[in-house]
């Protein structure tokens, strides 16, 4: 076997504290924070002079993790994409939650904006997409069975 598991998804954000607060409100747990830099980071990322703060949040079951990072150097050359959900290359993170409407209401206090509407697929799922910090698209799925 060549793959053991998916370790994490990584997202670059402008405001690390706001992104942490958003994902903690969603129900993820802060695993840890660190500042990274040096030659190993430069080599890994193909950049020069990397200095970044990172935080890792994880799902309560411990299996899903998201790495949030904000770069102090080198300077970025563009802003976060705000493209529609169907744009190739636009990532989405989707989480199963107890109550889509409740989570949506709580995330709105952290700047989340509903992408479409809360939709229901038969009597199986209630589902919506929200834009969080820096345009991150997060799917919320409530299993109705």
N, C-alpha and C positions, 0 to 999 in steps of 0.2 A: 504494500500500500504506500502511495506517495503522499497522501494528505491524511493527517490525523484529525484535524478539526479546523474550523474557522476560528481564528484567535480574536480579531476585533475589526471593526470598521473605524476608519479615521476621518475626522472632519476638521478643517481649519476654520476657526472663527475669529472675529475681531475682538469680541468681549468675552473672555473666558469665564469670568464670574457669572455673567448673564446666562451663558450656555450651561454651566453647571447647575444653576438654579432652575433652569427650564427642565433639564433631564431629571433632576432630583424631584421636582414637582410631578413629573410624569410617573415617578415611582422607581427610578434607577437609584442605585446606591453609589456614593463616591468611594472608589477603591483607593485612589491615591493621586497625588500631584507631585510634579517635579519640574525642574528647569533643566533643559538639555542644550548641549552645544559641544563644540570641539571637533576635532578631525573626523572622528567616527560618524558624527551627525552630518558633516559636510559630505563625506564619502557616500553615505547612505542616500542622501537627498539630492546629490548632484548640485549642491549650492555651496557658496563660500561664505564663511562667517556666520553660520547658523547659531542663533540663540533663540530658544522658544520655551514657553511654559506649556506644560501638558497636564491634562487630568484624564483619568480613566474612570468611567462610570460603568456599572454592571447591572444586569437584570437581577431581581431578587433570587432567582434560581442559580445564579452564578455562571450560567452558560453563555450569555450574550454580553459583549463588552463594546463600548464606544470610546475611542480615544479622541479627546477634544484638544486642539492645540492652537496657540496664538503665537505668531512669530514677531520677535522684536527686531531681528535682522536675519537675512538681508531684507530690504524693503520690498513690499509686494508691488506688483506691476498692474494689478487690476482688482476689481471688487468682486464680491460673491455674486454668482449668477442668480437672477430672479426669473429664469425661463419657465415656461409652462411645464406641467408634469409630464407631458409626452415628448419632451425634447431629449434626443439621444444623449446619453452621458450624464443626465441629471440623476443623482442617486436619491433613493428613498429608503428610509428606515421604517419598518413597520413593527408595531408592538401589539400584543393581545392584552386588552385591559378589561376590567370588570364592568365598567359603565362608560361608554363613549361620551355621552353628553356631560357627565360629571367631570371626566378628565379634560374634555374640551373647555369647559367653563373654567377650570383651574388653570389651564395653560394660557388662556386668554389674558390672565393677569400678568403673564410673563411675555406678552407681546405676540402670542400665537394668533394667526389669522386663518380662518377656514378657507381652503382652496376652492371647493365646490359646495356641496351640501352633505349633511349626514345622510347616507343612503343605506337602504336595507336590501339585502339579497335574500329573497324568499323568507323563510323563518330560520335561516342559518346564521347570517352575520349582519351586524350593524357596523358600518365602516365609514371613515372619513379621512381626508388628508388635511394637515395643517402645515403652515409655514412657521417655523420657529426662528431662532436667532440666525442671522445672516442668510436667511432664505432656505434653511434646512427643511426639507419636506419629510414630515413624519406621518405615517399611517397609523390610525387607531382602529383596532378591530375588536368588536365585542361578539363573542360566540353566544348565540341565542338558544342553542339546543337545550 
